[in-house]
Amino acid sequence: MRSSATKPPEKGEEGIAGSALEAALGKAARAVENELDRLLPVPHGRYARIHEAIRYAIFAGGKRVRPFLVLTTSKLFSVPHERALRAAAAIEAIHTYSLVHDDLPCMDDDDLRRGKPTVHVAFDEMTAVLTGDALLTLAFGILSGEQTHPSADVRCALIARLAEAAGHDGMIGGQVLDMLAPQRSLVLEEIAELQRLKTGALFEFSCEAGAILGEAGEEHRQRLRSYARDIGLLFQITDDLLDVTSSAEKTGKAVGKDDGRGKATFVSIYGVKGARDEAAKLAVRAAETVRPFDKTAPELALLPKYLVEREH
């Protein structure tokens, strides 16, 4: 006889859960966009162009998964919503900066992002570089403000953790490995390490930020880091799958570029079916990791399956 914990979902139950998650993602996206609208400069003066480019980059769309994770994990530790929103805005500023620079001609040289011309196409390359720089520095300015947390120690912990996640031993290190990847044949372990840094590091910060704001213990932080590592890898595998199975119309960006560059990916190693199977395994493990949080934040366990099934 099955226990209630392992009972298969009733007919329609998964659809209801998926709709609830979609609603939660939408609500989080609207909240963080309103906060960013408040925090970002309004175009004015002789350098209004950079203000316009910043807003163009930020409000180009996107799922806002990282801010969603900040807001959702903050609920676990009773963090005031206003504080969580500031941390969520900071991580979205960092993420957007990384996309703007990633699209540059000297990097991936992409003309399309989220269905719109990339910043260096819509403005120019110089403006795109400065837009990324401005968003990077803005993120740390947001975290340093007393509105983020009254404790300077907590604010410093947030800043230090984000610097680690976004820096040379995190996202930047992963980007370096990614740029070098077409020049050599990577094995599976090297691809996983590349993506753990380039994609996963910001997911780890996003999940840990709520625990830092809530001054939670190491046990909770470690559980959230483990969840984030699986989520980050899962997100990248599905991204690799979309690159070979989807279209620019659906994804809002160019597809087939990894294969064209001869770059090793999870799909090139596993094949399409194998990559889907690996993503499914990661989704199950990630959901199980956060089962203890189901009562307060059930969305965390729903998110992995949603990412497996995403189409853009």
Order of alpha helices (4+ residues) and beta strands (2+ residues): alpha-alpha-alpha-alpha-beta-beta-alpha-alpha-alpha-alpha-alpha-alpha-alpha-alpha-alpha-alpha-alpha
